[in-house]
Amino acid sequence: MHFVSIIDNLRFQDILDILFLTVIVYYLYLWFWGTKAFKALIGLLALGVVFTLARFWGLFLTTWVFQILWQVLIVLIIILFQSEIRQVLERVNPLQVLGLRPGIRSTGWIPGFANALFSMAGKRIGALIILERMDFVEELTTGGIPLEGEPSLEVLMSVFQKGSPLHDGALLLRKDRVAKVGCYLPLSSAERLPKAWGTRHRAALGLSERCDAWIVVVSEERGEISIASDGRMLQVKDVDQLARLVQEALAPTKPEATSWKERILGPVIHRWPVKLGALCLVFLVWLLLAGQQNFEVTLRVPLEVRNLPAMMEILEPVNPEVEITVQGVRKDASTLSRRNVHAEIDLSTARPGNRVFRMSRNQIVLPSDRIEIVRIKPPTMEFKLSQTSKMDQP
């Protein structure tokens, strides 16, 4: 089976290709899990598998229909998933990978800020506060009135008290200053959210799904405080925990020193079932498609001498070999070996002495006519021949 031959001829480029796509599939899974877009991606993946199998089995009509369908699907994907595509492009931020984040001037205001929020929670005053980090959130929000001030209890109470016209919006906290108030956030499209969550929770989760900001939610109904980050919601238990989380969001501390083994194995072990599933999926798709890839193989095969005259013997070379480079689809080219590739040369016209014979493509016998010979080395073969006496003949 040609799958075994493809695996045997696995190259470094193929391994790099599979690992790179595995990382992409893994992060797409994390970003879209639990959303409506995830179900659509699963459906597209199923169609892709059907299309691949149809091409592999030679189903002409099915392949033709799918080729037309894919052209329409590309346009539909751009239209239906434009927000998700933008989200992915925004998350692929090289500054985040390098860990470059803007710092804040001081952190002395954070304990007072945490106390103010818990004081509002005790009075059942709802609030929605954006802690901006690396990504700028203005493009993801609507409305908003610029305001320059400190995040003190007086400012927060004046913005979020029920009589204020701005209490339904969000407050944008940039570094250690209030930048905007009355901002409206995109709602999360995730399914199976708790029924107790109101609009503030869904708005906080929706913004956290689209950028790296952390959003603090003060529940008006239950008097609880939660923080949304990276599409997940965490309930805050006390003032100290809230102060620590705000500190981590705006002025992240350096991670503790770890051993080199933990630094290497940590990214691999973390969520290993999901990563293993992504690797198996990418490898299976690659295996199905790799057979159609243009592939080049170089191998050395022995040169078989044919029709050597009875009174003639070869002095040099004793065991001639030629190097053959062939090209074809991978499912055919990967099966080539010294057992099914033969090189022959006709020496019926040979004479004593040093004789040079040209190597041509019709002297190479291949198992399939779909494989093309690219080059033969050496292009000529020199033989040293001598004539034997009759006594030497059996």
Secondary structure, DSSP 8 states (H G I E B T S, - for coil): -HHHHHHHT--HHHHHHHHHHHHHHHHHHHHHTTSHHHHHHHHHHHHHHHHHHHHHHT-HHHHHHHHHHHHHHHHHHHHHTHHHHHHHHHH--HHHHHT-----S--TTHHHHHHHHHHHHHTT--EEEEEE-SS--GGG-EEEEEEEE---HHHHHHHHSTTSTTTTSEEEEETTEEEEEEEE------SS--TT--HHHHHHHHHHHHSS-EEEEE-TTT--EEEEETTEEEEE-SHHHHHHHHHHHHS--------HHHHHHHHHHTTHHHHHHHHHHHHHHHHHHHTTSEEEEEEEEEEEEE---TTEEEEE-SS-EEEEEEEEEHHHHTT--TTT-EEEEE-TT--SEEEEEE--GGGEE-S-TT-EEEEEESSEEEEEEEE--GGG--
